Amino acid sequence: MAIARHEEILAAALALLLSAAGTALAAPDSSDTNASVTGTVAAASASSDADLNSRIPLPDPLNVPPPSASDVTAPAPVVEKKAEPEKAETPAPEPQKAETPAAEPQPAVTAAPQPATTDTATAPAAVEQITDPIAIKLKEIITTKLSRFVDRKDDRPGVESFYASRQYAPLWTDQGEVNARGKAAIAYLRGVAADGLDPSDYPAPAFKSGADPQALAEAELKMIDSVLTFARHAQMGRVHFSRVAGDIAYNQTAPDPATVLANLAKADDAGRTLDSYLPQHPAYKGLKAKLAELRGQTAEPAAAPPAVRIPEGSILRIGDDSSRVIFLRKRLALADQSSTKYDRQVAEAVKAFQEQAGLDTDGSLGPSTLRALNGNVGRPRGRRDVVDIILANMERWRWAPHDLGKSHVVLNIANFTLKVFNNGNKIWETRVVVGKPDTPTPILTETMKYITVNPTWNVPPSIVYNEYLPALQQDPTAMARLGLKVVQNNDGSIHMYQPPGDGNALGRIRFNFPNKFLVYQHDTPDKHLFARDTRAYSHGCMRVQDPLKYGEVLLSLVRPNDGYTVERLRKMYGPEEREITFPTPIPVHITYQTAYVDEAGKLVIRDDIYGKDAKTLAVLKGEDRNIADVPMDRRGEQQASYTRPRGGLPYGVVTEGSSRYVSRQADGGNFFEMLFGGPRYYQQQPQPSQAESRRGSYSRPLN
């Protein structure tokens, strides 16, 4: 009985399969088939299994389920028809998968692409195969003996990563011949003397036509070493600034070797790419142009006249008659050297000298002009001297940040001037007083972050002990008469400070750009020094002739909508410190330009008051130039002004009650914060004013 039922079910399934496959049957046959199926199903219903009809429905050509793989060997059309809707994923396919048992053909459909995916994953193995003989040699050298060709250890990882990323394909040659990139780079390195550099520091190897792969690979890496060395020197300087002096500070970053090589690889002009590592601002380019002009001169200018020293005496002006004029005429090489008359010809010659020397061009022979005239005796400036001065200045510009900033300040120590720039244009200029030769103003770049109105002056410890305590030995009331307060700390050290006021050493306003030398720019009550031509009188800080206007100009750049003017700043004067912060700090470049090109395009030479030119040139041209770009440790050369000696007060000096100064050991602060201020350093006392406890400061003593 069970066997009969099983046969009936198979017959019904076969009839359904034939109907779904669209078998071509004649109309009568089709009817007979339907009748036969109907009869078969009816017979099955008569059996004891009543639910057989529900499991074997009558055939419907519009909704026929697919047969299983065991029923049909290869029903290709059915598999394709079912696979397509599954690939197009929509939010509603989940129920369809549950309704239709089409999961069995799916492995066959998805399995087909799998070998292709596997083949794609393993394809790079074939790409990594290096067949070029030069590339093979490059890989061998780079992975085993790169140090023989790239001297600087820090450059080697970048070289390795660069060549590995390009399957060790050469950069300078194609098909064994030097390419356009290589020719451009070689030509550029041979012409770096135009920037005051020595081409022998960046040798270009010979890429001989037809050379063997080993020779070409070695030449490739020698050239790599030369371009990386040049890029570093161009961006940071041929000489490291620490080799020249300890009062120079820049935050420098060497160019990344892999980036340098990548830039060269994608550049249309390798020479232009190398040139981009040099400063591109007008100050540097102006000196470069003047260097080319001087080197283009075929003959040395006429020899300077014999040195003549002009006797000291009173100021000479047009109309004066003096025997000293004869010496002046000889010193200036005038035609008539026998006349004692200070006429217009003499005055015009003096003006020309004053302009060249950076003095006031009044045409009179005053003390400053006389010192300059006599100071140049024995030091004639011929073409070679001027070339060397330009070389030293171009080197200093390479030390400094090449991007000076959209808005920035440039203070030229050698010219005693300060200029403010915005969008490449000078918008304001004033005179400054800088450090004396024995207490020089440092060369640096920092950012100005805030202005202090009504600053307190904390006297640096070395000035306390080296200058003020000896004065107290002679007169115990000297500091009190100067408005300075004297405090003896718990540890026995002496602290002196000056409260805000008109007589404060900092004047009424201070411009803060925190730096390791603890110097800044400020006002001063001692205004008469600005009238002098040479203004090197401070202990290192920079005194500004018109500080209120300076503040207005700076604040118009960083806080243009706040309405700060000279008058508004003046109204802030009072007994307490007040700070104005900069939302965007402004770069401040303290430079030492003994040679520069002025706005009229004229080369101007200034005296080397700190001897920096001579020191720079000595390193550039010295025997140790092969290590001149290696930094020198000068941490032990801290300037004396920032040391903290110990010592007692002379008898009779009146101090301010108990100790107000809290030492670094007591509160964990640092010396910079003590000098520039911070509430932790002063315990609140009934006297003096609250402002003194809010913010300290640092300056140099009056001169």
Rosetta blueprint (number, residue, H / E / L):
1 M L
2 A H
3 I H
4 A H
5 R H
6 H H
7 E H
8 E H
9 I H
10 L H
11 A H
12 A H
13 A H
14 L H
15 A H
16 L H
17 L H
18 L H
19 S H
20 A H
21 A L
22 G L
23 T L
24 A L
25 L L
26 A L
27 A H
28 P H
29 D H
30 S H
31 S H
32 D H
33 T H
34 N H
35 A H
36 S H
37 V H
38 T H
39 G H
40 T H
41 V H
42 A H
43 A H
44 A H
45 S H
46 A L
47 S L
48 S L
49 D L
50 A L
51 D L
52 L H
53 N H
54 S H
55 R H
56 I L
57 P L
58 L L
59 P L
60 D L
61 P L
62 L L
63 N L
64 V L
65 P L
66 P L
67 P L
68 S L
69 A L
70 S L
71 D L
72 V L
73 T L
74 A L
75 P L
76 A H
77 P H
78 V H
79 V H
80 E H
81 K H
82 K H
83 A H
84 E H
85 P H
86 E H
87 K H
88 A L
89 E L
90 T L
91 P L
92 A L
93 P H
94 E H
95 P H
96 Q H
97 K H
98 A H
99 E H
100 T L
101 P L
102 A L
103 A L
104 E L
105 P L
106 Q H
107 P H
108 A H
109 V H
110 T H
111 A H
112 A L
113 P L
114 Q H
115 P H
116 A H
117 T H
118 T H
119 D H
120 T H
121 A H
122 T H
123 A L
124 P H
125 A H
126 A H
127 V H
128 E L
129 Q L
130 I L
131 T L
132 D L
133 P H
134 I H
135 A H
136 I H
137 K H
138 L H
139 K H
140 E H
141 I H
142 I H
143 T H
144 T H
145 K L
146 L H
147 S H
148 R H
149 F L
150 V L
151 D L
152 R L
153 K H
154 D H
155 D H
156 R H
157 P H
158 G H
159 V H
160 E H
161 S H
162 F H
163 Y H
164 A H
165 S H
166 R L
167 Q L
168 Y L
169 A L
170 P L
171 L L
172 W L
173 T E
174 D E
175 Q L
176 G L
177 E E
178 V E
179 N L
180 A H
181 R H
182 G H
183 K H
184 A H
185 A H
186 I H
187 A H
188 Y H
189 L H
190 R H
191 G L
192 V H
193 A H
194 A H
195 D H
196 G L
197 L L
198 D L
199 P H
200 S H
201 D H
202 Y L
203 P L
204 A L
205 P L
206 A L
207 F L
208 K L
209 S L
210 G L
211 A L
212 D L
213 P H
214 Q H
215 A H
216 L H
217 A H
218 E H
219 A H
220 E H
221 L H
222 K H
223 M H
224 I H
225 D H
226 S H
227 V H
228 L H
229 T H
230 F H
231 A H
232 R H
233 H H
234 A H
235 Q H
236 M H
237 G L
238 R L
239 V L
240 H L
241 F H
242 S H
243 R H
244 V L
245 A L
246 G L
247 D L
248 I E
249 A E
250 Y L
251 N L
252 Q L
253 T L
254 A L
255 P L
256 D L
257 P H
258 A H
259 T H
260 V H
261 L H
262 A H
263 N H
264 L H
265 A H
266 K H
267 A L
268 D L
269 D L
270 A H
271 G H
272 R H
273 T H
274 L H
275 D H
276 S L
277 Y L
278 L L
279 P L
280 Q L
281 H L
282 P H
283 A H
284 Y H
285 K H
286 G H
287 L H
288 K H
289 A H
290 K H
291 L H
292 A H
293 E H
294 L H
295 R H
296 G H
297 Q L
298 T L
299 A L
300 E L
301 P L
302 A L
303 A L
304 A L
305 P L
306 P L
307 A L
308 V L
309 R L
310 I L
311 P L
312 E L
313 G L
314 S L
315 I L
316 L E
317 R L
318 I L
319 G L
320 D L
321 D E
322 S L
323 S L
324 R H
325 V H
326 I H
327 F H
328 L H
329 R H
330 K H
331 R H
332 L L
333 A L
334 L L
335 A L
336 D L
337 Q L
338 S L
339 S L
340 T L
341 K E
342 Y L
343 D L
344 R H
345 Q H
346 V H
347 A H
348 E H
349 A H
350 V H
351 K H
352 A H
353 F H
354 Q H
355 E H
356 Q H
357 A H
358 G L
359 L L
360 D L
361 T L
362 D L
363 G L
364 S L
365 L E
366 G L
367 P H
368 S H
369 T H
370 L H
371 R H
372 A H
373 L H
374 N H
375 G H
376 N L
377 V L
378 G L
379 R L
380 P L
381 R L
382 G L
383 R H
384 R H
385 D H
386 V H
387 V H
388 D H
389 I H
390 I H
391 L H
392 A H
393 N H
394 M H
395 E H
396 R H
397 W H
398 R H
399 W H
400 A L
401 P L
402 H L
403 D L
404 L L
405 G L
406 K L
407 S E
408 H E
409 V E
410 V E
411 L E
412 N E
413 I L
414 A L
415 N L
416 F L
417 T E
418 L E
419 K E
420 V E
421 F E
422 N E
423 N L
424 G L
425 N E
426 K E
427 I E
428 W E
429 E E
430 T E
431 R E
432 V E
433 V E
434 V E
435 G E
436 K L
437 P L
438 D L
439 T L
440 P L
441 T L
442 P L
443 I E
444 L E
445 T E
446 E E
447 T E
448 M E
449 K E
450 Y E
451 I E
452 T E
453 V E
454 N L
455 P L
456 T L
457 W E
458 N E
459 V L
460 P L
461 P H
462 S H
463 I H
464 V H
465 Y H
466 N H
467 E H
468 Y H
469 L H
470 P H
471 A H
472 L H
473 Q H
474 Q H
475 D L
476 P L
477 T L
478 A H
479 M H
480 A H
481 R H
482 L L
483 G L
484 L L
485 K E
486 V E
487 V E
488 Q E
489 N L
490 N L
491 D L
492 G L
493 S L
494 I E
495 H E
496 M E
497 Y E
498 Q E
499 P L
500 P L
501 G L
502 D L
503 G L
504 N L
505 A L
506 L L
507 G L
508 R L
509 I E
510 R E
511 F E
512 N E
513 F L
514 P L
515 N L
516 K L
517 F L
518 L L
519 V L
520 Y L
521 Q E
522 H E
523 D L
524 T L
525 P L
526 D L
527 K H
528 H H
529 L H
530 F H
531 A H
532 R L
533 D L
534 T L
535 R L
536 A E
537 Y E
538 S E
539 H L
540 G L
541 C L
542 M E
543 R E
544 V E
545 Q L
546 D L
547 P H
548 L H
549 K H
550 Y H
551 G H
552 E H
553 V H
554 L H
555 L H
556 S H
557 L H
558 V H
559 R L
560 P L
561 N L
562 D L
563 G L
564 Y L
565 T L
566 V H
567 E H
568 R H
569 L H
570 R H
571 K L
572 M L
573 Y L
574 G L
575 P L
576 E L
577 E L
578 R E
579 E E
580 I E
581 T E
582 F E
583 P E
584 T E
585 P E
586 I E
587 P E
588 V E
589 H E
590 I E
591 T E
592 Y L
593 Q L
594 T L
595 A E
596 Y E
597 V E
598 D L
599 E L
600 A L
601 G L
602 K L
603 L E
604 V E
605 I E
606 R L
607 D L
608 D L
609 I L
610 Y L
611 G L
612 K H
613 D H
614 A H
615 K H
616 T H
617 L H
618 A H
619 V H
620 L H
621 K H
622 G L
623 E L
624 D L
625 R H
626 N H
627 I H
628 A L
629 D L
630 V L
631 P L
632 M L
633 D L
634 R L
635 R L
636 G L
637 E L
638 Q L
639 Q L
640 A H
641 S H
642 Y H
643 T L
644 R L
645 P L
646 R L
647 G L
648 G L
649 L L
650 P L
651 Y L
652 G L
653 V L
654 V L
655 T L
656 E L
657 G L
658 S L
659 S L
660 R L
661 Y E
662 V L
663 S L
664 R H
665 Q H
666 A H
667 D H
668 G L
669 G L
670 N L
671 F H
672 F H
673 E H
674 M H
675 L H
676 F H
677 G L
678 G L
679 P H
680 R H
681 Y H
682 Y E
683 Q L
684 Q L
685 Q L
686 P L
687 Q L
688 P L
689 S L
690 Q H
691 A H
692 E H
693 S H
694 R H
695 R L
696 G L
697 S L
698 Y E
699 S L
700 R L
701 P L
702 L L
703 N L
